[in-house]
Amino acid sequence: MKRLPTDADWMAAAIALSRRGRPASAPNPNVGCLIVKDGKVVGRGWTQAGGRPHAEAAALVAAGGAACGATAYVTLEPCAHASSRGPACSDLLIAAGVARVVIAAQDPDPRTDGRGIAKLQAAGIEVLFDVLPAEARAAMAPWWTRQGEGRPFVTLKLATSLDGCIARADGTSRWITGERARAHGHLERARHQAILVGRGTLDADAPQLDVRLPGLEDRSPQKLLLTRGTAPNGWTAVASPDAVDDVDSLLVEGGAGAAAAFLAADRVDRLLLYRAPILIGDGKSALGDIGLADLADAHGRWRLDDSRMLGSDRLDVYERIRII
């Protein structure tokens, strides 16, 4: 007998949908919403560019009258406050006549923070919350980091040989990884608001740092240069990792000095390690000094989140372990 989808299954689908909103929804959270009735999806939506319309509003428009009596799966508590940009999503769900709302994570915004749940319950709607909250927060990591810590969510990308080199001794680095790994790197660019390299990488490689995937060319991130000097046209100079404060998501892409600076400042939340099945030998190391005083301090800081093959290259994704 075929297993029927559970609330967790539908929420997992809503969370996957929410990722479509990154990074265009910033500074609003990238929320996903599914409207399900009689075991079928009748509406779906995710937060659009600039934060409007919200995911629930988009999903309800798609569902139309079918939303009445349906279940809404939302990755973040529906907002409780109306604004000049649109009505509160909790009010929209009530007006649509949904019978049940399943929520992944409670909204920490003080304008909502439980008020959306209370409003739905007061209207007689069944509410179930804390369904896959960790997974939902991970999908909204840039917004969540900004809300909780007031800083960007930082991903560090390293593409190395098996022996940890990012280039030959003469600086030659094109190409260490293969085509599929490089395409994945472009997808990561499209998922971030800004991308950063150091002065050495800019001078040596003159990187474009754009997105060259069909259909995603308009998702190229803002270009930042880690330097105490000036930046060329089209770039923004930042003096230190702490100086990056006007974006929610940042991809650090090169080189060893920039990578080391962000690690030393403990500003890296996610590490993408692409490893090609090659040996370079006397080459350039992937990292400079990260301020490690004792080898014991290096342990317990990173958790493997994902591992996959991209052609002949391996990608390992690590999440920074932070004690809250």
C-alpha positions as CSV (number, residue, x, y, z in Angstrom):
1,M,0.0,0.0,0.0
2,K,1.3,3.4,-0.9
3,R,2.2,5.6,2.1
4,L,0.2,8.8,2.3
5,P,2.3,12.0,2.8
6,T,2.6,13.2,6.3
7,D,2.7,16.8,7.6
8,A,6.5,16.5,7.7
9,D,6.5,15.4,4.1
10,W,4.5,18.4,3.0
11,M,6.6,20.7,5.1
12,A,9.7,19.4,3.6
13,A,8.3,20.3,0.2
14,A,7.4,23.8,1.4
15,I,11.0,24.2,2.7
16,A,12.4,23.2,-0.6
17,L,10.1,25.7,-2.3
18,S,11.3,28.4,0.1
19,R,14.9,28.2,-1.3
20,R,13.6,29.6,-4.6
21,G,13.3,33.0,-2.8
22,R,17.0,33.3,-1.9
23,P,18.5,35.8,-2.1
24,A,15.9,37.9,-4.0
25,S,13.5,38.2,-1.0
26,A,16.0,40.0,1.2
27,P,15.7,41.7,3.6
28,N,12.6,39.7,4.1
29,P,12.8,36.0,4.9
30,N,12.5,33.5,2.1
31,V,9.3,31.7,3.1
32,G,7.6,28.8,1.3
33,C,3.9,27.9,1.4
34,L,1.9,25.0,0.1
35,I,-1.9,24.8,0.1
36,V,-3.0,21.1,0.2
37,K,-6.5,19.8,-0.1
38,D,-7.6,16.2,-0.4
39,G,-4.0,15.1,-0.6
40,K,-3.2,17.4,-3.6
41,V,-1.3,20.7,-3.9
42,V,-3.8,23.3,-5.0
43,G,-1.5,26.3,-4.5
44,R,2.1,27.1,-3.9
45,G,4.1,30.2,-3.4
46,W,7.4,31.6,-2.1
47,T,8.4,35.2,-1.1
48,Q,9.1,37.2,-4.1
49,A,11.8,39.8,-4.9
50,G,12.0,42.6,-2.4
51,G,9.8,40.7,0.0
52,R,6.4,41.0,-1.6
53,P,4.1,39.3,-2.2
54,H,4.6,37.0,0.8
55,A,4.6,33.3,0.2
56,E,1.1,32.8,1.7
57,A,-0.4,35.5,-0.5
58,A,1.1,34.0,-3.6
59,A,-0.1,30.5,-2.7
60,L,-3.6,31.7,-1.9
61,V,-3.9,33.4,-5.2
62,A,-2.8,30.2,-7.0
63,A,-5.3,28.2,-4.9
64,G,-8.3,30.4,-5.4
65,G,-11.5,29.0,-4.0
66,A,-9.8,25.6,-3.4
67,A,-8.1,27.1,-0.3
68,C,-11.4,26.9,1.6
69,G,-11.1,23.9,3.9
70,A,-7.5,23.2,2.9
71,T,-4.3,22.9,5.0
72,A,-1.6,25.6,4.6
73,Y,2.0,24.5,5.2
74,V,4.1,27.6,5.9
75,T,7.8,27.5,6.8
76,L,7.6,30.6,9.0
77,E,4.7,31.8,11.2
78,P,2.3,33.9,9.1
79,C,2.8,37.6,9.8
80,A,0.3,39.3,12.1
81,H,0.8,42.9,11.2
82,A,-0.5,44.8,8.1
83,S,1.7,47.3,6.3
84,S,1.4,49.7,3.5
85,R,2.8,46.9,1.2
86,G,0.0,44.5,2.0
87,P,-2.3,42.8,4.5
88,A,-1.1,40.4,7.2
89,C,-0.8,36.8,6.0
90,S,-2.7,35.5,9.0
91,D,-5.6,37.7,8.0
92,L,-5.4,36.4,4.4
93,L,-5.5,32.8,5.5
94,I,-8.5,33.4,7.7
95,A,-10.3,35.2,4.9
96,A,-9.6,32.3,2.5
97,G,-11.2,29.9,4.9
98,V,-8.4,27.5,5.4
99,A,-9.2,24.8,8.0
100,R,-5.7,24.1,9.2
101,V,-2.2,25.8,9.2
102,V,1.0,23.8,9.8
103,I,4.0,26.0,10.7
104,A,7.7,25.1,10.8
105,A,9.2,27.9,12.9
106,Q,7.8,30.8,15.0
107,D,8.7,34.2,13.7
108,P,11.1,36.1,16.1
109,D,10.0,39.5,14.7
110,P,8.3,41.2,17.7
111,R,5.5,42.4,15.4
112,T,4.4,38.7,15.0
113,D,6.3,36.3,17.4
114,G,3.3,34.2,18.3
115,R,0.6,36.7,17.4
116,G,0.1,35.2,14.0
117,I,-0.5,31.8,15.6
118,A,-2.9,33.3,18.2
119,K,-4.9,35.1,15.5
120,L,-5.4,32.0,13.5
121,Q,-6.4,30.0,16.6
122,A,-8.9,32.7,17.7
123,A,-10.5,32.4,14.2
124,G,-11.1,28.7,14.9
125,I,-8.3,27.4,12.6
126,E,-6.4,24.4,13.8
127,V,-2.7,25.3,14.1
128,L,0.2,22.8,14.4
129,F,3.7,24.3,14.8
130,D,7.3,23.3,15.2
131,V,7.2,20.9,12.2
132,L,10.8,20.6,10.9
133,P,11.9,23.9,12.5
134,A,15.6,23.3,12.2
135,E,15.3,22.5,8.5
136,A,13.2,25.6,7.9
137,R,15.7,27.8,9.8
138,A,18.5,26.3,7.7
139,A,16.7,27.2,4.5
140,M,16.3,30.8,5.8
141,A,19.8,30.9,7.3
142,P,20.8,34.4,6.0
143,W,17.7,36.1,7.3
144,W,17.9,34.1,10.6
145,T,21.5,35.1,11.1
146,R,20.7,38.8,10.5
147,Q,17.7,38.6,12.9
148,G,19.6,36.9,15.6
149,E,23.2,38.2,15.3
150,G,22.9,41.3,13.2
151,R,25.4,40.2,10.6
152,P,25.5,38.4,7.2
153,F,25.5,34.6,6.8
154,V,28.9,33.8,5.3
155,T,29.7,30.8,3.0
156,L,33.4,30.1,2.2
157,K,34.2,28.3,-1.0
158,L,37.4,26.4,-1.4
159,A,38.4,24.5,-4.6
160,T,41.5,22.4,-3.9
161,S,43.6,19.5,-5.1
162,L,43.8,16.4,-2.9
163,D,46.8,17.9,-1.2
164,G,45.1,21.1,-0.3
165,C,46.4,23.4,-3.0
166,I,44.4,26.1,-4.8
167,A,47.0,26.8,-7.5
168,R,50.4,25.8,-8.7
169,A,53.4,27.7,-7.3
170,D,53.3,30.1,-10.3
171,G,49.6,30.9,-9.5
172,T,48.0,28.9,-12.3
173,S,44.6,27.7,-11.1
174,R,42.4,27.3,-14.2
175,W,41.0,24.8,-13.8
176,I,41.5,22.7,-10.7
177,T,37.9,21.4,-10.6
178,G,35.8,20.1,-13.5
179,E,32.9,21.5,-15.3
180,R,30.2,20.2,-13.0
181,A,31.8,21.5,-9.9
182,R,32.3,24.9,-11.5
183,A,28.6,24.9,-12.5
184,H,27.6,24.2,-8.9
185,G,29.8,27.1,-7.9
186,H,27.9,29.4,-10.2
187,L,24.6,28.1,-8.6
188,E,26.0,29.1,-5.2
189,R,26.8,32.5,-6.5
190,A,23.1,32.9,-7.6
191,R,22.1,32.1,-4.0
192,H,24.0,34.9,-2.4
193,Q,23.6,38.7,-2.4
194,A,27.3,39.4,-2.5
195,I,30.5,37.7,-3.4
196,L,34.0,38.6,-2.1
197,V,37.6,38.1,-3.1
198,G,40.9,39.5,-1.9
199,R,43.2,41.9,-3.7
200,G,45.6,39.1,-4.6
201,T,42.9,37.2,-6.4
202,L,41.6,40.3,-8.2
203,D,45.1,41.2,-9.5
204,A,46.1,37.6,-10.5
205,D,42.8,36.4,-12.0
206,A,40.7,39.5,-12.8
207,P,37.6,37.4,-11.9
208,Q,34.2,38.3,-13.3
209,L,32.3,36.7,-10.4
210,D,29.1,36.6,-12.4
211,V,26.6,33.8,-12.8
212,R,26.9,32.0,-16.1
213,L,24.1,29.5,-15.9
214,P,21.3,29.7,-18.5
215,G,18.3,31.5,-17.1
216,L,20.2,32.7,-14.0
217,E,22.4,35.4,-15.6
218,D,20.5,38.2,-13.8
219,R,21.3,36.7,-10.4
220,S,24.9,37.8,-10.4
221,P,25.8,39.0,-6.9
222,Q,27.3,42.3,-5.8
223,K,31.1,42.2,-6.0
224,L,33.1,43.0,-2.8
225,L,36.9,43.4,-2.5
226,L,38.7,42.8,0.8
227,T,41.2,45.6,0.8
228,R,42.3,48.6,2.9
229,G,42.7,50.5,-0.4
230,T,40.2,51.4,-3.1
231,A,38.2,49.1,-5.4
232,P,37.8,49.4,-9.2
233,N,34.6,50.4,-10.8
234,G,31.8,48.0,-10.2
235,W,33.3,46.8,-6.9
236,T,32.8,47.8,-3.3
237,A,35.8,47.9,-1.0
238,V,35.5,46.4,2.5
239,A,38.4,46.8,5.0
240,S,37.7,43.7,7.1
241,P,35.3,40.8,7.6
242,D,33.5,42.8,10.3
243,A,32.9,45.6,7.8
244,V,30.5,43.6,5.6
245,D,27.2,44.6,7.2
246,D,24.7,45.6,4.4
247,V,23.9,42.2,2.9
248,D,22.3,39.1,4.4
249,S,24.3,36.5,2.5
250,L,27.9,36.6,1.4
251,L,30.0,34.1,-0.6
252,V,33.8,34.3,0.0
253,E,35.4,32.9,-3.1
254,G,39.1,33.7,-2.9
255,G,41.9,33.6,-2.2
256,A,43.9,32.2,0.7
257,G,44.3,35.5,2.5
258,A,40.6,36.4,2.3
259,A,39.6,32.9,3.4
260,A,42.0,33.0,6.4
261,A,40.7,36.5,7.4
262,F,37.1,35.4,7.6
263,L,38.0,32.1,9.5
264,A,40.3,34.0,11.9
265,A,37.4,36.4,12.6
266,D,35.0,33.4,13.1
267,R,32.7,34.8,10.4
268,V,32.3,31.6,8.4
269,D,29.0,29.8,8.9
270,R,29.2,27.3,6.0
271,L,32.1,25.8,4.2
272,L,32.0,24.4,0.6
273,L,35.0,22.2,0.0
274,Y,35.4,21.1,-3.6
275,R,38.2,18.6,-4.1
276,A,39.6,17.5,-7.4
277,P,41.3,14.1,-7.8
278,I,44.7,15.7,-8.6
279,L,48.0,16.3,-6.8
280,I,49.9,19.6,-7.2
281,G,52.7,19.3,-4.8
282,D,54.6,22.5,-4.4
283,G,51.6,24.8,-4.9
284,K,49.7,27.6,-3.2
285,S,48.0,26.6,0.1
286,A,44.2,27.0,0.4
287,L,44.6,29.0,3.6
288,G,46.9,31.4,5.3
289,D,47.2,31.9,9.1
290,I,43.8,31.6,10.7
291,G,45.1,32.4,14.2
292,L,45.0,28.8,15.6
293,A,46.9,28.8,18.8
294,D,46.4,25.1,19.8
295,L,45.5,22.1,17.7
296,A,42.9,21.2,20.3
297,D,41.0,24.4,19.4
298,A,40.5,23.1,15.8
299,H,38.3,20.2,16.9
300,G,34.6,20.4,17.4
301,R,34.0,23.4,15.2
302,W,32.6,21.9,12.0
303,R,29.8,19.4,11.2
304,L,29.5,17.6,7.9
305,D,26.1,18.6,6.4
306,D,26.4,17.1,2.9
307,S,28.7,15.2,0.6
308,R,28.3,14.4,-3.1
309,M,30.2,13.7,-6.3
310,L,30.2,16.4,-9.0
311,G,31.6,14.5,-11.9
312,S,35.1,13.4,-10.7
313,D,35.2,16.0,-8.0
314,R,33.9,15.7,-4.4
315,L,31.9,18.4,-2.7
316,D,31.8,18.3,1.1
317,V,29.6,20.9,2.9
318,Y,30.3,21.8,6.5
319,E,28.3,23.9,8.9
320,R,29.9,25.8,11.7
321,I,29.0,24.5,15.1
322,R,28.0,27.4,17.3
323,I,27.0,27.0,20.9
324,I,24.1,29.3,21.7
